[in-house]
Amino acid sequence: MKKMIIFEPAMCCPTGVCGPSVNKELLRVSMVINNLKSNGVVIERHNLSSNPQIFVDNKVINELLNKDGVDILPVVMVDGEIVKTKGYPTNEEFCSFLDIPADYLKVKIKKPSNTCDCSDGCC
């Protein structure tokens, strides 16, 4: 399975989904990533303010930032190759970049098990 890494601009928290007014795009990306992770997809997010060393250690990202500055963020890499800059992947791009079905983007709802031996239905 492919591995995606998202290098994000500096934000107040690791996901950017905080504060009095939540950015709808960051909320969408967080939800998509959670759903993908629940389907076994490997995705890492790195925020410039909370993990600057990873930006220094990754040679490709370091060179890109030195050349184009922080306005290039977010940068999306799949298996070590840059697939998108200056924006987060759309839902369709997540599927295309990772070569996964669209069903992976949906929330999985666990159905209650009917195998508990409860006589009163409390479990």
N, C-alpha and C positions, 0 to 999 in steps of 0.2 A: 504494500500500500504506500502511496505517496505521502510525503511529509511537508506540511506548510508551516512557514514561519512568517509572522507579521511583525514588522518593525514599525512601531507607532511613535508619533510625536510625543513630547512631554505632556502628561496629563496629571491631574491631581490624585488619581488612584489607578490601579493596574488596568481597569477596563474603561475608564472614562465615564462610566455610568454612575455618576454621583452628583452631589450639589443640588441646588434648588431647581434648575431646569435641565432635564436630561436630554442629551442629544439623541434624537430618534435613530440616526444612522448607527451610532455606537451601540444603542440598545439592540438594534437588528443584528449587528455583527456579533454581539455577545450571545444572543439567543441562538444564532446559527452555529457558532462555535460550540456552545454547550450541546446542541443537538448532534453535531458531527462527532464530538468526543464520546457521546453516549453510544454512538454507532461504531466506535473503535478507530475513528480517524485521528491521526496524530497532527495536532495543531499547537503551535507555540505562539504566544504574544509577548512582545517585549516593548516596554514603555521606556522612552528615552530618559525620563526623570527617575524612574524606580530601578532601572537596570542599565545604566550607561555603559558599563564595561562590555556587555555583549555587542554593542555597536562598535566599540573599539576593536574587539577580538575578531569580529567577522570582517575579513579583508575586503570583500565585495561591498558591503554596506559602508565600511569606513571610507573607502575610495569614493563611493557615490556621494556621501555626505560632504567630503572635502571638496568635491567638484561642484555639486549642485546645492549644497546647504540643506537645512532642515525642511525647507519647503517641498522637498522630494518625498517626504513622509506622508502617509504610511507607504512602506515598501513591502510587497508581498513576494516571498520566495517559495518555490516548490522544488524540492530535491536539489537545493543549492542554486537554482536559476531564478533570476528575477522575472516575474510574470506580470507585475503591475506596480506602478508608482503613482504617487499623488492621490490615492483613493483606495477605498476598501473594495474587495470583490463584490459584485452583485451576487444574488443567489445562483443565477445561471453560471456565473464565472466560478464560484466555489465548486460547482459540480463539474464543470469543464476542466478546471485546473487540476482537480483531484481525481478526475475520472471515476466519479461516483454517481449513483442514481439520485434523482431529486427526492426520493423518499427519505434519504438520510437527513434532509433538512427539517423534517417534521418531528414534532414532539412525540416520543413514545409514551403512551399511557399504559401503565401496568394494570392489568385487570385483576381484581381480587380472586384469590384461589377459593374454590369450593371444597377443598379437601381437608379443612380444619375439622375436627370432630366436635364442633360447638353445637349444642342442642338449642341454645337460645339465640344464636346468630350474632353474638357479641364480638366475634373476632373478624 
